[in-house]
C-alpha cells in the first residue's frame, strides 16, 4: 500500500511570539512510527484506515506534534503541545508527497 498524506487544516504559530511557523494537520493512511518488519504491535489506524498527524513546518523541516484518530483530537493535541494560540486560516490545503517526508511537491529533495 502506498503512503498517502494531505494537509486538511493549516495555520500559523509564532515562536517566541515573533517567528512564524506553519502548522499542518495531515490526514494520512499510515502511522508514522509503524515500520513493517519492526512492529511490536499492529499499526494504529482508525476505522477508516487512517489517522491525523499534527506537524510544525519551517525551513524545509517537519516536526511531529502528535497524532490522533480524529481531526478534532489532533487539533486539540497540537494546540496543547504548542502552548500558544494557532491562527487557523487554512492557507495551505493540499496533497503531500514522498510518504513520511511530507514534501510539498513531487520535486522536493
TIKE-233025 format. One record per residue (C-alpha): x, y, z; residue number from 1. Coordinates in nm, 3 decimals. Layout:
N
(node (X,Y,Z),NUM)
...
END
This chain:
109
(node (0.000,0.000,0.000),1)
(node (0.137,0.338,-0.093),2)
(node (0.157,0.602,0.178),3)
(node (-0.072,0.898,0.115),4)
(node (-0.097,1.222,0.309),5)
(node (-0.275,1.554,0.263),6)
(node (-0.293,1.876,0.461),7)
(node (-0.657,1.919,0.569),8)
(node (-0.611,2.210,0.812),9)
(node (-0.336,2.468,0.838),10)
(node (-0.239,2.778,1.026),11)
(node (0.044,2.981,1.170),12)
(node (0.208,2.975,1.512),13)
(node (0.456,3.237,1.630),14)
(node (0.768,3.106,1.801),15)
(node (0.868,3.349,2.076),16)
(node (0.562,3.548,1.961),17)
(node (0.770,3.670,1.664),18)
(node (0.888,3.398,1.425),19)
(node (0.613,3.240,1.212),20)
(node (0.594,2.864,1.168),21)
(node (0.337,2.679,0.961),22)
(node (0.117,2.431,1.146),23)
(node (-0.038,2.148,0.947),24)
(node (-0.294,1.886,1.033),25)
(node (-0.233,1.599,0.794),26)
(node (-0.475,1.320,0.711),27)
(node (-0.277,1.008,0.622),28)
(node (-0.322,0.635,0.562),29)
(node (-0.020,0.530,0.772),30)
(node (0.116,0.557,1.125),31)
(node (0.444,0.749,1.110),32)
(node (0.602,0.533,1.382),33)
(node (0.500,0.196,1.239),34)
(node (0.750,0.012,1.022),35)
(node (0.672,-0.327,0.876),36)
(node (0.916,-0.590,0.995),37)
(node (0.996,-0.398,1.313),38)
(node (0.649,-0.382,1.465),39)
(node (0.578,-0.469,1.827),40)
(node (0.204,-0.427,1.776),41)
(node (-0.033,-0.368,1.483),42)
(node (-0.035,-0.035,1.304),43)
(node (-0.262,0.212,1.486),44)
(node (-0.522,0.339,1.239),45)
(node (-0.884,0.448,1.279),46)
(node (-1.183,0.257,1.140),47)
(node (-1.132,0.433,0.803),48)
(node (-0.773,0.307,0.777),49)
(node (-0.601,0.633,0.862),50)
(node (-0.517,0.889,1.125),51)
(node (-0.435,1.257,1.161),52)
(node (-0.090,1.398,1.237),53)
(node (-0.004,1.747,1.364),54)
(node (0.316,1.899,1.223),55)
(node (0.517,2.216,1.265),56)
(node (0.684,2.318,0.938),57)
(node (0.966,2.567,0.888),58)
(node (1.278,2.599,0.675),59)
(node (1.209,2.272,0.494),60)
(node (1.191,2.075,0.820),61)
(node (0.893,1.898,0.972),62)
(node (0.844,1.842,1.345),63)
(node (0.579,1.596,1.460),64)
(node (0.339,1.734,1.721),65)
(node (0.123,1.428,1.783),66)
(node (-0.135,1.211,1.616),67)
(node (-0.491,1.104,1.687),68)
(node (-0.777,0.921,1.518),69)
(node (-0.993,1.231,1.451),70)
(node (-0.931,1.580,1.321),71)
(node (-1.073,1.738,1.637),72)
(node (-0.849,1.533,1.867),73)
(node (-0.542,1.617,1.661),74)
(node (-0.618,1.990,1.659),75)
(node (-0.658,1.984,2.039),76)
(node (-0.335,1.786,2.086),77)
(node (-0.144,2.019,1.852),78)
(node (-0.266,2.333,2.029),79)
(node (-0.183,2.185,2.370),80)
(node (0.168,2.091,2.255),81)
(node (0.241,2.441,2.121),82)
(node (0.102,2.609,2.435),83)
(node (0.020,2.917,2.233),84)
(node (-0.259,3.018,2.003),85)
(node (-0.251,2.887,1.648),86)
(node (-0.410,3.114,1.391),87)
(node (-0.601,2.860,1.181),88)
(node (-0.662,3.010,0.835),89)
(node (-0.632,2.703,0.607),90)
(node (-0.384,2.886,0.383),91)
(node (-0.225,2.556,0.280),92)
(node (-0.468,2.275,0.198),93)
(node (-0.305,2.030,-0.043),94)
(node (-0.177,1.678,-0.100),95)
(node (0.168,1.592,0.030),96)
(node (0.426,1.373,-0.141),97)
(node (0.702,1.127,-0.054),98)
(node (0.522,0.948,0.229),99)
(node (0.676,1.012,0.567),100)
(node (0.884,1.305,0.443),101)
(node (0.569,1.518,0.397),102)
(node (0.702,1.703,0.092),103)
(node (0.501,1.991,-0.055),104)
(node (0.577,1.896,-0.414),105)
(node (0.691,1.591,-0.608),106)
(node (1.021,1.764,-0.694),107)
(node (1.132,1.837,-0.334),108)
(node (1.458,1.690,-0.208),109)
END
